[in-house]
Amino acid sequence: MANTKAIGDETEARILAELVARDYSVSIPFGDNDPHDLVVDADELLRVQCKTAWENKPETIRFNTHSQTTRDGEYHEHTYEDRIDAFAVRYPATGALYWIPIDEATTQKMELRFDATLDHPSINWATDYTFDRRLP
C-alpha cells in the first residue's frame, strides 16, 4: 500500500492532468510552503487545494478540509478559509473528481453523499460537485 504522500501526489497529478485536458492553464507553486497545490487560470486565478477522499460509510465519501502538520514536535491544524478558492477532490475507488468552492466547504472534514433515504438541506450531494463540466 502506498504511503499518504504518494497517494496525495497521485491525486494532485490526476487533477492536474484533468484540468489541462480541459484546456485550463495550470501553475504549480514552487516548494511546499503554500496552502494551495495548484493555481488554475479560469478567467481569474484560482488557488486550489487537492484532496483525496475515502469511503466514510455506505454511499458517503469524506475528505479533510484542513491541513495537519507537525512542527518542532507539536501538532498543528489549519483551515483553508481565506487561503484557497476551491478544493479539487479525487475519490480513488472510482477515479471521480469533485470541485468544491471554499465558501461551500465545511470545516475540518466534508462528506459527499451519493444516496440517502431523506433529502435534508445539510446533505452535500456528490452530484452537485462532480467535476464533469467547466469550472464555475
Buried (B, 14 or more C-beta within 10 A) or exposed (E): EEEEEEBBBBBBEBBBEBBEEBEBEBEEEEEEEBBBBBBBEBEEEBBBBBBBBEEBEEEBBBBBBBBEEEEEEEEEEEBBEEBBBBBBBBBBEEEBBBBBBBEEBEEEEBBBBEEEEEEEEEBBEBEEBEBEEEBE
